[in-house]
């Protein structure tokens, strides 16, 4: 999502992404499902 001022200036934006992965620990015989989420915010400084 991007934010624009009424005069068209870029004010910032937000993005979110996620990925699913499995961490395997063979010595313990365990596989752990993990969801990694990244949230990025960009803002114009005053």
ZAKE-867881 format. One record per residue (C-alpha): residue number from 0; residue in one letter; x, y, z. Coordinates in nm, 2 decimals. Example, Ala and Ser with C-alpha at 12.3 -4.5 7.8 and 13.67 -1.06 7.14 Angstrom:
<mises>
MISE	resi	resn	xx	yy	zz
MISE	0	a	1.23	-0.45	0.78
MISE	1	s	1.37	-0.11	0.71
</mises>
This chain:
<mises>
MISE	resi	resn	xx	yy	zz
MISE	0	x	0.00	0.00	0.00
MISE	1	x	0.14	0.34	-0.10
MISE	2	x	0.04	0.68	0.04
MISE	3	x	0.02	0.99	-0.17
MISE	4	x	-0.05	1.35	-0.07
MISE	5	x	-0.32	1.54	-0.25
MISE	6	x	-0.06	1.72	-0.46
MISE	7	x	0.09	1.38	-0.57
MISE	8	x	0.39	1.37	-0.34
MISE	9	x	0.49	1.03	-0.22
MISE	10	x	0.44	1.00	0.16
MISE	11	x	0.54	0.64	0.22
MISE	12	x	0.42	0.28	0.20
MISE	13	x	0.38	-0.05	0.38
MISE	14	x	0.45	-0.40	0.26
MISE	15	x	0.41	-0.74	0.43
MISE	16	x	0.54	-1.07	0.31
MISE	17	x	0.56	-1.42	0.47
MISE	18	x	0.71	-1.75	0.39
MISE	19	x	0.66	-2.10	0.53
MISE	20	x	0.96	-2.32	0.60
MISE	21	x	1.05	-2.63	0.80
MISE	22	x	1.35	-2.64	1.04
MISE	23	x	1.48	-2.99	1.07
MISE	24	x	1.69	-3.11	1.36
MISE	25	x	1.80	-3.46	1.26
MISE	26	x	1.99	-3.54	1.58
MISE	27	x	1.67	-3.48	1.78
MISE	28	x	1.45	-3.63	1.51
MISE	29	x	1.23	-3.32	1.50
MISE	30	x	1.09	-3.10	1.22
MISE	31	x	0.95	-2.77	1.33
MISE	32	x	0.72	-2.57	1.10
MISE	33	x	0.80	-2.20	1.09
MISE	34	x	0.62	-1.90	0.94
MISE	35	x	0.86	-1.60	0.89
MISE	36	x	0.68	-1.26	0.85
MISE	37	x	0.85	-0.94	0.73
MISE	38	x	0.67	-0.61	0.76
MISE	39	x	0.83	-0.30	0.60
MISE	40	x	0.73	0.06	0.65
MISE	41	x	0.87	0.35	0.45
MISE	42	x	0.80	0.71	0.55
MISE	43	x	0.91	1.05	0.43
MISE	44	x	1.09	1.25	0.69
MISE	45	x	0.94	1.60	0.75
</mises>
